[in-house]
Amino acid sequence: MSVPLLLAGVWTRITSLLPARGDLDQMRRDPRRDLLAGLTVAVVALPLALGFGVSSGLGAEAGLATAVIAGALAAVFGGSNLQVSGPTGAMTVVLVPIVADHGASGVLTVGLMAGVILVVLALLRAGGSMRYVPAPVVEGFTLGIACVIALQQIPNALGVPIPEGDRVLVVAWRAFEEFARTPDWTAVALALSVAAVMLIGARLRPTVPFSILAVIAATLVVQVAGLDGVRPIGDLPSGLPTPSLAFLDTGALAGLIAPAVAVAALAALESLLSASVADGMTVNQRHDPDRELFGQGLANIASPLFGGVPATGAIARTAVNVRTGATSRLAALAHAAVLAVIVFAAAPLVSKIPLAALAGVLLATAVRMVEVGSLRAMARATRSDGLVLVLTAVATLALDLVLAVIIGLAVAGLLALSAVARQARLAPLPLDRGDHTEAERELLAEHIVAYRVDGPLFFAAAHRFLLELTELADVRVVILRLSHVSVIDATGALVLKDAVAKLRRRGIVVMISGVRPEHRKVLESVGTLESLRSEGREYATTPEAIRAARDHLELAGVLPAPRAPQSAAAPTGPPNRP
């Protein structure tokens, strides 16, 4: 392919991912409803953006910049009309060790690289792959993230400085040790109060934004009571910084490839999962997975330029958006605009919010992420599902998120292969011997065996098949019926070839029938059919193979030749009378 044609193809693919006129038309249908939904989501998103920014290690201003810039771009270019994007707890979990190893500039560089990777994935049409992630992996992943988010809030909830360490369990334990030396229950009371208000309020009045109300109340208590020992967020800039690439160190790009791939994988997974959740909450909404990756990629390319952390689709904020009546992407745009106004107009007030209050918000968020009923149902479904769920959750907590998903997928894949492999079996077929004498039937039973191969014949089941087939009794002819084979790969074809060779070395004639057209290529590629075809041992149907087996035994003198039909005798007795 020439370079101009390649560039033309890439440009055509890019234009197919850009916003269409239908998006604008949909935004005009009910703008009042969308603006109200956007305002509600912004109220819910403000404490989360601040909290996740602080948890990431880049500060509250990074969380706000991400919510504004990434939220707006993902709303315009994303593949879902209802998705709300911004900083999330899952991404924060990944960013903490990157901050420890590479500093703030490393996180910004990783975000930029991850954005480029997401755009490439969109161009390669990789969005549809999310449907292959099993539900137990997603549930275990979510449970593990919830535990990690809760543990990350321990230092701020206890009112102690964040201890050093790259493992959340170690950091939480050290925070408890520091608190035990000089306990101060003020921060603990604030965090637990905010979390309790959010959890109880959500049960009583789900439509009321109790998160922002609890944060405001906690801030007023601290200011009025003069609780100087409670640490606030601190000074925030009165606006977004000027976009810049000053953080980019080209010499460090090679060492940041692995973290960038991890961030891109997480952004893709969480964004597509969130968009699927939004689809499930509506009747007539369906997201475009490739366009969603494209929008998230652009959002993550732009966010670091303004000092923001990597962003993804946010399940909690997207759910609020849907529940409050959003109908188009105008709601997510309005959410970003409201947060931008807060950045410019209310930065001094926001800076007084206690860190303990934000810790309470995130603790409540972590609790609400865990769907106990769904986990219980998944664990009871099958042993395999329960094992995958637990392993994924433990790996998320003990290792890292992307590795946890890989482990969950690997274990789920192995268990699925094992289950599929057990479906492959050899089924003996009775031969039609109705036109033979009793002695001939016994000879046929001794010397001809027909087997139907059922199910998949691939690497996970092939060797068991070989063992079963080569342990046959003393027979003269084996007929293998392959019309019921659902899948066959190179390993299965090679094992079949090996089985045929071993049987033939024992002097057994092997015949094959019913090879399906889609399996012929792989069987021919490894030479399974070559020798059989040269000897005329391949047949279209099983009855043809059985007749050929009988002819072979008759020629070998094992079966007697068929008797000539007797001529009809002349009728005897009196003639029929009319």
Number of C-alpha atoms within 10 A of each C-alpha: 5 7 8 9 10 11 11 12 11 14 12 11 15 15 10 13 20 15 15 11 8 8 15 14 10 15 17 12 12 14 16 13 16 28 21 18 24 28 22 22 28 31 18 22 28 20 26 28 27 25 29 29 26 21 25 27 20 22 21 27 29 26 29 34 30 31 33 28 29 34 33 25 22 31 30 21 24 34 27 28 28 31 34 38 32 33 30 29 26 24 24 25 23 19 25 21 20 22 18 15 12 16 14 20 19 24 31 27 28 31 30 26 24 30 31 20 23 30 24 15 19 25 20 12 16 15 21 12 12 15 11 8 16 16 14 27 27 21 22 29 26 23 25 27 25 26 21 25 25 21 20 26 25 25 25 25 26 26 27 22 12 18 15 12 14 14 17 24 16 13 19 21 15 19 22 16 13 18 17 11 8 9 14 15 13 16 25 20 17 29 31 19 19 28 27 17 18 26 20 13 17 16 9 9 10 14 13 14 19 22 29 21 16 25 27 19 16 21 21 15 13 20 15 8 8 10 12 9 11 21 19 18 20 16 14 21 12 15 17 19 13 8 12 12 14 8 15 17 11 8 8 12 15 8 11 17 15 12 22 25 19 19 29 32 19 21 27 29 21 23 27 30 20 25 28 21 16 26 19 12 12 13 8 7 16 16 18 18 25 26 25 28 34 31 29 37 34 21 31 36 26 22 28 31 23 21 28 32 37 37 36 35 30 24 23 18 25 21 19 24 29 23 15 18 17 26 21 28 26 28 33 31 23 24 32 31 20 19 25 20 14 19 21 14 13 15 18 16 13 22 18 19 25 26 29 34 34 33 34 32 29 27 28 23 21 22 17 15 17 18 12 12 9 12 18 11 12 21 18 12 12 10 11 18 21 19 20 28 28 21 21 31 29 18 21 27 24 15 14 18 27 21 14 23 24 14 18 28 20 13 20 22 15 14 16 13 15 13 14 16 20 14 13 22 20 17 13 14 13 10 15 11 13 8 9 12 10 11 11 15 17 12 15 23 14 14 20 20 22 22 19 20 20 18 21 22 29 24 18 19 23 22 17 16 21 18 12 12 19 15 9 11 10 12 17 21 25 24 24 27 26 21 20 14 20 16 14 19 16 16 18 23 25 20 23 22 20 15 21 25 17 15 20 15 10 12 13 18 19 22 24 25 21 18 20 14 8 11 17 14 13 18 21 12 13 14 14 21 22 15 14 18 13 9 9 12 18 23 20 14 15 23 13 12 24 22 10 17 24 19 15 16 19 14 12 10 10 15 18 14 12 10 6 6 6 6 6 6 6 5 7 6 5 6 7 5 4 3
